Amino acid sequence: MADAKKWRTIAGFRVVASWPQDGVAPPPSTPVSLRAHLAGWAGVLLVLGGVVTLGVAIAAQVHAPQPSPGAAGATGPSARGPWLPRSLPVSVAIPAIGVDSRLLDLGLNSDGTIQVPSLQTSPDQAAWYKYSATPGQIGTSVIEGHVDTYQGPAVFFRLGALQPGDNIDVTLADGVTAIFRVTGVREYPKSNFPSETIYGATHYAALRLITCGGVFDYATGHYLSSIVVFASLVSSRPATA
């Protein structure tokens, strides 16, 4: 397994609106005509109208739900539980938050950071980290997705709304559907990310769903925290004919 600390740079992006600080020109130092006065006021109204419009857009911006304190739960079960043979994941469905996504298979970038789905072409697709266990194997399987993009909500926008007891269904290449149950949903600052807790080896079939959350830093264009969903395999459905 790759060094877990290299997996800590998964970032989301949010639309940012801005305007000049000085939107109104200073008063003229010489007398002006009535026509010039009217034109000046018209300009002021246009600037104020633009500021109001942008202000309304920012106020109306929808923010992704964050995990509630009561959803922290546990990082995993005490018993080993069921497990499945290795089979590559094909799709993931999370009924509680309306997610139904085909899964990309992504690895590492040349600098050792984990690859993430393209914001331009795949914001509505989640990705399985191909160097982790396949969902259902004993060990930790990792699925990631963006919380939002320049255009709005992405595939894991509502990940923080999950609660312990919610189901996550992962369909595998052999046709079997691995059924996971959420045990906990937590938010971690990226500056103090518990890599071993999230990516470390487990004695059961573990699943981690990861996206960005917390405060958005407009200066860097990144979120300051990560939302992590902890889940474990509870059952499976056989392949259909």
Secondary structure per residue as TSV (DSSP state, phi and psi in degrees):
chain	resnum	aa	ss	phi	psi
A	1	M	-	360.0	137.6
A	2	A	-	-67.8	161.3
A	3	D	-	-57.5	119.8
A	4	A	G	-61.4	-29.0
A	5	K	G	-66.9	-15.9
A	6	K	G	-79.9	-6.0
A	7	W	G	-99.8	19.1
A	8	R	-	-97.3	2.0
A	9	T	-	-109.2	73.6
A	10	I	-	-111.4	117.2
A	11	A	-	-121.3	147.2
A	12	G	-	-111.1	170.3
A	13	F	-	-136.4	149.2
A	14	R	-	-130.4	147.2
A	15	V	-	-64.2	134.6
A	16	V	-	-119.1	128.5
A	17	A	-	-111.5	138.3
A	18	S	-	-146.8	165.2
A	19	W	-	-154.5	162.3
A	20	P	-	-60.8	147.7
A	21	Q	S	-69.1	-35.5
A	22	D	-	-104.7	88.7
A	23	G	-	-90.7	-7.2
A	24	V	S	-123.1	131.9
A	25	A	-	-70.8	152.0
A	26	P	-	-67.3	155.4
A	27	P	-	-62.8	146.0
A	28	P	-	-67.3	150.0
A	29	S	S	-90.6	-8.5
A	30	T	S	-123.3	154.3
A	31	P	-	-57.1	144.2
A	32	V	-	-127.3	163.9
A	33	S	-	-78.6	166.2
A	34	L	H	-58.8	-40.4
A	35	R	H	-61.0	-40.5
A	36	A	H	-66.0	-40.0
A	37	H	H	-59.0	-46.8
A	38	L	H	-63.2	-41.0
A	39	A	H	-63.9	-38.7
A	40	G	H	-63.2	-46.0
A	41	W	H	-64.1	-36.3
A	42	A	H	-61.8	-40.1
A	43	G	H	-63.5	-41.9
A	44	V	H	-61.5	-44.1
A	45	L	H	-63.7	-38.2
A	46	L	H	-64.3	-42.4
A	47	V	H	-64.0	-46.2
A	48	L	H	-64.0	-38.3
A	49	G	H	-62.1	-40.2
A	50	G	H	-65.2	-40.6
A	51	V	H	-63.7	-43.0
A	52	V	H	-62.7	-43.4
A	53	T	H	-60.3	-45.9
A	54	L	H	-65.2	-37.5
A	55	G	H	-63.7	-41.8
A	56	V	H	-64.5	-39.7
A	57	A	H	-62.4	-42.2
A	58	I	H	-68.3	-42.2
A	59	A	H	-64.3	-31.3
A	60	A	T	-85.5	-4.5
A	61	Q	-	-59.6	132.6
A	62	V	-	-87.2	128.9
A	63	H	-	-101.4	142.7
A	64	A	-	-65.4	141.0
A	65	P	-	-66.2	143.0
A	66	Q	-	-105.8	153.4
A	67	P	-	-61.2	138.4
A	68	S	-	-82.1	153.7
A	69	P	G	-55.5	-33.9
A	70	G	G	-73.1	-10.5
A	71	A	G	-92.3	-1.8
A	72	A	-	-58.0	-41.6
A	73	G	-	51.0	-138.1
A	74	A	-	-123.0	157.3
A	75	T	S	-80.6	-12.2
A	76	G	S	179.3	171.4
A	77	P	-	-80.1	164.7
A	78	S	S	-83.4	-29.2
A	79	A	S	-98.4	161.0
A	80	R	-	-66.6	-47.3
A	81	G	-	77.6	-173.2
A	82	P	-	-74.3	168.5
A	83	W	-	-153.7	164.6
A	84	L	-	-129.4	153.2
A	85	P	-	-68.2	161.9
A	86	R	-	-62.0	129.1
A	87	S	-	-157.7	131.1
A	88	L	-	-64.5	140.6
A	89	P	E	-76.9	143.6
A	90	V	E	-109.6	-41.0
A	91	S	E	-154.2	162.8
A	92	V	E	-132.3	138.6
A	93	A	E	-130.1	132.9
A	94	I	E	-128.4	89.9
A	95	P	G	-55.8	-36.9
A	96	A	G	-61.6	-26.4
A	97	I	G	-123.4	13.5
A	98	G	T	70.9	29.6
A	99	V	E	-95.4	132.9
A	100	D	E	-149.6	98.5
A	101	S	E	-131.5	137.5
A	102	R	E	-66.3	150.5
A	103	L	E	-106.0	131.0
A	104	L	E	-82.8	156.4
A	105	D	E	-109.5	111.9
A	106	L	E	-124.8	152.2
A	107	G	-	-119.5	-122.7
A	108	L	B	-118.1	149.6
A	109	N	-	-76.9	170.8
A	110	S	T	-63.0	-23.8
A	111	D	T	-90.6	5.6
A	112	G	S	91.1	-3.5
A	113	T	-	-83.1	155.6
A	114	I	B	-72.4	139.6
A	115	Q	-	-73.6	148.1
A	116	V	-	-127.5	156.5
A	117	P	-	-57.9	149.0
A	118	S	-	-66.7	133.5
A	119	L	T	-69.7	-23.8
A	120	Q	T	-85.4	-37.0
A	121	T	T	-114.4	-20.8
A	122	S	-	-136.0	39.0
A	123	P	T	-67.6	-21.2
A	124	D	T	-98.3	14.7
A	125	Q	-	-119.3	136.7
A	126	A	E	-89.1	167.8
A	127	A	E	-136.3	136.8
A	128	W	E	-90.0	132.8
A	129	Y	E	-77.5	111.4
A	130	K	T	-71.4	-8.0
A	131	Y	T	-98.1	7.9
A	132	S	S	-99.8	173.5
A	133	A	-	-62.4	152.1
A	134	T	-	-74.6	148.2
A	135	P	T	-55.9	123.4
A	136	G	T	107.5	-22.9
A	137	Q	S	-71.0	155.0
A	138	I	S	-65.7	126.5
A	139	G	E	128.5	-172.7
A	140	T	E	-104.3	121.9
A	141	S	E	-104.1	136.9
A	142	V	E	-120.2	127.7
A	143	I	E	-124.8	131.4
A	144	E	E	-124.5	161.6
A	145	G	-	-166.5	157.3
A	146	H	-	-74.8	150.4
A	147	V	S	-86.5	-38.4
A	148	D	E	-158.7	177.0
A	149	T	E	-139.7	-172.8
A	150	Y	T	-64.3	-23.5
A	151	Q	T	-93.4	-13.9
A	152	G	E	139.5	-156.6
A	153	P	E	-58.4	144.9
A	154	A	-	-114.0	-168.4
A	155	V	T	-59.9	-38.5
A	156	F	T	-105.1	31.6
A	157	F	T	-58.2	-37.7
A	158	R	T	-104.0	19.2
A	159	L	G	-58.8	-36.9
A	160	G	G	-67.0	-10.6
A	161	A	G	-87.2	-7.5
A	162	L	-	-64.6	154.8
A	163	Q	-	-130.6	152.8
A	164	P	T	-53.3	135.0
A	165	G	T	103.3	-19.9
A	166	D	-	-68.3	150.4
A	167	N	E	-99.0	148.8
A	168	I	E	-128.8	120.8
A	169	D	E	-106.7	123.6
A	170	V	E	-116.9	117.9
A	171	T	E	-86.4	132.9
A	172	L	E	-103.6	165.0
A	173	A	T	-63.5	-25.9
A	174	D	T	-82.7	3.8
A	175	G	S	93.9	-13.5
A	176	V	-	-74.6	143.5
A	177	T	E	-106.7	117.4
A	178	A	E	-84.5	126.4
A	179	I	E	-107.2	116.2
A	180	F	E	-107.5	150.7
A	181	R	E	-118.2	131.9
A	182	V	E	-67.4	131.5
A	183	T	E	-107.7	-21.4
A	184	G	E	-169.8	152.0
A	185	V	E	-133.0	120.7
A	186	R	E	-135.4	156.0
A	187	E	E	-114.0	131.2
A	188	Y	E	-125.3	135.4
A	189	P	E	-66.4	138.6
A	190	K	G	-66.0	-22.6
A	191	S	G	-74.2	-14.8
A	192	N	G	-140.2	55.9
A	193	F	-	-80.6	123.4
A	194	P	-	-82.0	77.1
A	195	S	H	-57.1	-42.3
A	196	E	H	-64.8	-39.8
A	197	T	H	-62.1	-36.8
A	198	I	H	-89.8	-41.9
A	199	Y	H	-106.9	-7.8
A	200	G	S	-66.8	164.4
A	201	A	-	-63.3	147.6
A	202	T	-	-130.6	161.2
A	203	H	S	-94.5	7.7
A	204	Y	S	-137.4	172.5
A	205	A	E	-81.4	99.4
A	206	A	E	-102.8	149.3
A	207	L	E	-131.6	134.0
A	208	R	E	-121.6	127.2
A	209	L	E	-107.1	131.7
A	210	I	E	-131.6	136.9
A	211	T	E	-149.4	-177.8
A	212	C	E	-91.0	159.1
A	213	G	E	-167.2	-169.6
A	214	G	E	75.8	-150.5
A	215	V	E	-77.3	139.3
A	216	F	E	-94.8	125.9
A	217	D	E	-91.4	104.9
A	218	Y	T	-66.9	-24.4
A	219	A	T	-70.1	-38.6
A	220	T	T	-102.1	-16.9
A	221	G	T	76.1	25.2
A	222	H	E	-132.2	154.0
A	223	Y	E	-79.9	151.6
A	224	L	E	-90.0	-9.9
A	225	S	E	-133.4	169.6
A	226	S	E	-124.0	143.2
A	227	I	E	-101.9	128.9
A	228	V	E	-123.6	127.5
A	229	V	E	-103.0	125.6
A	230	F	E	-99.7	130.6
A	231	A	E	-145.9	158.2
A	232	S	E	-136.0	153.4
A	233	L	E	-69.7	130.9
A	234	V	E	-117.5	-25.7
A	235	S	E	-169.2	-175.5
A	236	S	E	-153.2	158.8
A	237	R	E	-113.6	132.9
A	238	P	-	-69.2	162.4
A	239	A	-	-63.6	141.2
A	240	T	-	-86.4	159.5
A	241	A	-	-65.4	360.0
